[in-house]
Structures are given as structure tokens and as C-alpha cells.
């Protein structure tokens, strides 16, 4: 917590701050809610223009609208609609070359009279690319030049002085999200598609990582035959630095698993672990998983049955790996 001096505490009037915050939330929520009443044919036209775009949706805007535009461009790109942001002030100094005849321009300006946008308007019209405008002034210069206009006008800003773009910025952002997500649904964009664009993120890991990517194999896989003495299981687990070992039959197929829990339960029954055969202490017919299964499926199985080790078997039922709950933890699946 920040420690303010007595003098600093006297400067700031904290009365009513929470009430003001609540009012900000209410004003911005009302602004977004009112957008739903305006959604109609113009919105459908805008989405269809983007769906038929063979290039990129080039988003542009100045100031706060530009900041919102960058976020909209990022959302479009991550949901299946290739997009980039063009700074209009840089556009008149050469960056207009980023726009091709295969693109669509999405321009954001609450007033619709932003000088920097009006300056690049002639070049956009010469290229003959579709222009979608998100504005709070449907009668503005920019709106009149558009192929389709999306009205995001608000009754007032959340700013106590009705000056700082707040409710209008929230409305612009919401409209951009609506465009991106409706286009995403129309493209039949799947969670797997989303994960492919976010391979380094938590969602990407959860949707892309398979059991085969995380399972322990080779020297890290402890294996014993069911007829061996239990001390062989101890040795195999220790050598593999594992928490369990798989048990195989005469054909090399999985017939059980020996875990720390199995050994403890055997001790409580006074079983002589150094002489008893593995099949006397093992868990028979253990839960298993295949290498092509998603790691999240393995996690669900482990959580459902409260187990920490999961044998991985091939199509013939032979163990080829072991998945430990710690492997899922380290991979960020948990």
C-alpha cells in the first residue's frame, strides 16, 4: 500500500470516489447497451465486406480512436481476419503503401472530422478499396465518404466534464469486438484455429499439446514384468526417478501399475515387499491414455480418478510412456 504523507492526504479529496467509479461503469455500460438497438443492415454489410476481403482489414485512427483501432486490429488478426493498423499521420508520409487493392479500410473517428484521416481519404478512394467507418457522427465528412457507417454515438462521456473519450471509446471497442467475433463465427473459426495463432499462450498449450509431447519415455519410463519381485519395482522406479512403474505381461502388454500408494497399502497388509511378486501389489486394469490424446484430456482423467500417474499405451496395449501430473504442471496445463 502507498503511504501518503499528511500533506498529500490533505490534497486529495477521496469522498465519493467509489460512487463516481460506479457512475463511470454505468455510463459506459449504457453506451454499449444502446449499440444493440442500432445493429442492423449496415452492420451485416460491414461484416460481409470483411468476409469477402482478399487482403487485410487495415484499421486506422488518431489519438484514443487510434489506440482502440490497434486493439481491434489485434482482435481481428487473432480471430481469423488478417488485419493491420495504419497510423494516419504516417500514412501521408509513405505508409499508405501498406494498403493494397485487395484490402478493406476500417476508419475510426468519433467526430468524423479528424484531419489526419481526411488527409488520407483521397488516396483511399483512388485505390477503390471498401471503406467502413465507425463514428459518432453519421453526417460527418468521413461518414459521407464511407461505403458503410457504424454509428457509435453516445449520450455523454463518462468523464465528469464530458470531455475525455471514455464512453465513446468503450462503444468503439465494443463495436470492433462485435465485428471481429461475428466474422469469426461466419468463418467457422474454431478454438483449435485460435490456439494455432496463440501457440505460446495458455490456451494454445491447452489445445495443442498432446500426451506424446509430455510423456516420459526411454530411461524415464519404469517397466517391470508382473512375475518379478516387488523390489524390482522399487529399483525401476528409483532408476527412472519416477513415482510409479508400469507392469507388463508375457506379451509385453500393460497389465497393471505400481505406485507409491500401492506399496504403502501393501506394507499396511504386512506384505513382504522384497519377496512378493509385483502382481500381488499392483493396481490391475489401471486408467490409460493414448499418445495422440490432448494433454487436457489426460488432466481431466487424472483429476476425475484422483491419480498422479497415467500409463500411455499404443494401439496394441503396450506401454510406451508415462504421464506424471508434474509434467502437466511444468507445461502450464494446470
N, C-alpha and C positions, 0 to 999 in steps of 0.2 A: 504494500500500500504506500502511496506517495505521502510523505509528511510535509504538510504545508506550514509555513511559518504563520505566526499570529497575524502579521501584516497582510500576508497573502490571503488568509482566511477572511479578512475584513474586506478584501477587494471583491471577492466573488459572492454573488447572491445566489444561493442554491435553492431558495424557496421555489417550489412549483416546477422543478426540473423534470420530475417524473411525469407530471401532468402534461408538460409540453411534449415530452417524448411520446406519450400515448396519443397526443393530438397529431404528431407527425405521422405515426403509424396509421392513424385513422384517415388522414387526408390522402396519404399515398395509396392506401387500400381502396378508398373510394374512387380515386382516379383510375386505378387499374380495373376496378369492377365496372366502371362506366364504359370501358372499352368494349366489353362483351355486347353492349347494346348497339354498337356501331359495326360489328362484324357482319359482313355481307358479301355481295358480289365482288366488290373491289379487293377484298382480302383473297377470295378464290382466284381472281385474275392474277394477283401478285404471286401467289404460290405456284400457279401454273406457269408463269413466266420463269420462275426459278427452276422448276422441274424440267422445263424444256431448254434450259441453258446448257450449251455445249462446252462452255469455258468455266469462268469463275463468276461468283457474285462479288462484285467489287463494292465494298462498303466505304462510304466517305462521310465526313462530318467534321466540324470545328468545335473546339472547346469541350464542354461537357457532352455535347452530342457526339463529338469525335471519340471521347472515352467510352461512351455507350456503344458506338459503332465498332470499336475494336473488340469489345466483348461479344457483340452479335456476330462478327466475322469469325471469331474463335468458336462460338457455339455452332454456327453453320458448318464449319470445317469438320468439327468433331462428331457431327451427326449426319454426315453423308453428302453435304452440299459444299463442294470446293469453294473457298472464299478467301479473300484477302482484304486488307484495309489500305486505303489510299488517303494520305493526308492532302486535303485540297490545296493548301498553301504550297506544298511541294509539287503538286500536280502541274501548276503553271510554270514550273521550272524544270520540266522534263519527265516527271514521274507519270504523266498521263500515258506514257508509252506502256504502262502496265495494263492498260485497258485494250483489249482486242475486240474484233467484230463478233467474236463468239461469246462475249461476256454480257452480264447484266449489271447495271449500276443501281445500288441501293443507297440513296442520299438521305441523311438525317439533318434536319434543321427545324427547330421549333418555330422560329419566326418565318421560315421560308424565304428569308431575305439576306441570308448570310453572304457577305461579299465574296469570300473565297470560293464558295460553291457556285455562285452566279458567274464567277470568272471562268470556271472550267465547264460551265454549261454549254457554250457554243461548241467546244471540242467534243463533248459527249454526243451532242446532236449530229455533228458531222460524221461521227463513227456509225451512227444509226443504231446504237445499242438501246435496248429497252431501259427505261428509267423508272424506278419505283421510288417514291418519295414518302418518307414518314415525317409528318409535320403537325404542328398545332394550328396552322393557318392554311386551310384548303384553298384560299383565294390568293395566296402569295405568288410571287413571280416563279419560284421554284416549282410550286404545285401545278401551275398552269402549263409548265413545260413537261410535266411528267406523263407517262403512259398510264400510270395508276397512282392514286394518292391514298395513303392510310392516315386517317385523322386521329391524332393522339392529344387533342386539345384537353386542357384541364380547367376546372373552375377557378382554382387558385393553387399556388405553390404551398408546400408545407412550411417554407421559410416564414418566420413571423412577420417579415417585411414584404412578403410576396415577391421576393426578388431572386434569390438563389434557385437555380433549376433543381428542383427536388421531386415534386410530384410529376412534373413533366418528364424528368429523366427516368423515373420509375415506369411511367407509361410507355416511353420509348423502348426501354429494356424489355418490358413485358410483351410489346408488340413484336420485337425482334425474336424473342423466345417462341412466340406463337408461330411465326413464320418458319423458324428452324424446325420446330417439333412436328408441325403439320406436314412439312416437306419430308421429314424423316419417316413419318408413318406412311406417306404416299409412296416412298421409295422402298417400303418394306425393309427398312434398316433394322437389323436385329441386335440384341445385346452382344452377340459374338462379333458382329461388324464393329460395334462400338469399342469392344475390347481390343480389336486389332489396331485401332487408332490410338489406344492408350496402353501399350504394352508394358510401360514402366509403372503404371498406376496400380492401386489395389484391385480395382475392378478387372484390369487386364490380367493380373495374376490369377484372380479367382476364376476367370472364364477361359483362360488359355492354358494354364499349367495342367499337365496330366500327371497321373500317378507315375508313369515311366520317367518323367523328368525329375522326380524327387526320391524314388525308391532306392533302397540300399541294395547293392549287388556285390558280386565278387567276394573279396575277403571280408566285406562288411555284412555279408549275409551268413548267419549261423544256421547250419544244417546238421541234423543227426538222423540216424536210422532208428526206427521205433524199437528195435531189439537191443540197442546199445544201452549200457548202464547210464543212469541219470547223471553220473559225474561227467559223462561225455558231453551232456548238455551244458553243464557248468563250464567246461573247457571251451566249447564252441561259442557260448555267449561272451565269455571273457575275451577270447581271441578277436571276436568281431566287435568288441566294445559295444554290444547291443543290450537290449532289455529283454530279448526273447529269441528263441530259435524255432525254426520250422522243423517238422518231423515228417520224414518220407517213408513210404512202404517199399516193398521189394521192386516195384516198377518205377520208383523214383517219383511217385505222385504224392501230393500232400495228404497226410492222414491226421495231422494234429499240429499243435503248437505248445511249446513250453515257455511260460512266462514266469516272472518273479512271483506272481501271485500263486501260480500252480505249485511252485517249490515251497512257498510258505505254508500253503494248505497241506501239502504232503508232510511237512515237518510236524504240523499240529496233529496229524494222524499217526505220528511215530513211524513213518515210513523211512527205511534206511536208504537215504538218497544215493549213497555210494555203491549200493548193490542192486537196488530196484531198477527194473528196465524202464526206459523212457515212456513206454506205452502205459505204465502204471500211474504216472503222474501227469501226463499231458492232457490238454483240452482237446477232445476229439471233435471233428467237424467244425473247425473254427470259421469265423467270418472271413471271407476273402474278397479280393477285388482284382480286376484285370488291368493291365498296364495302360490301356487306352482310355480308361475312365478318367474323368476330371478329378483333380485333387479335391475339389469341393465335395464331390460325391463320397470320397474316402473320409473326409472330415465328418460328413453327416452320419456315415455308418459308424464311425468311432464314437461320436457323441451319443448316438442313439443306444448303442450297446455298451457304452462306458468302457471302452478298451483303448489301450495306448499303442498297440502293435497290430498291424494288419498285413497278413501274407499276400503277396502278389503272385498270381498264378497265370500260366499260359493256357491256350485252348485245350491242352491235354491234361490239365490239372496239375502240372508240375510247377513247383515254386521257383520263381525267377527273381524274386526280390522281397524286401520287407519295407513297409512304410511305418515310420515311428511318428508319433504325434509331435515330437520335437522338430521333425523335418518340415511339417506343415507350419509350425510356429516360425521357424527360421525363414521360410519362404514368404511369410506375410499373409498366409491364407487364414490364419486365426487372428 
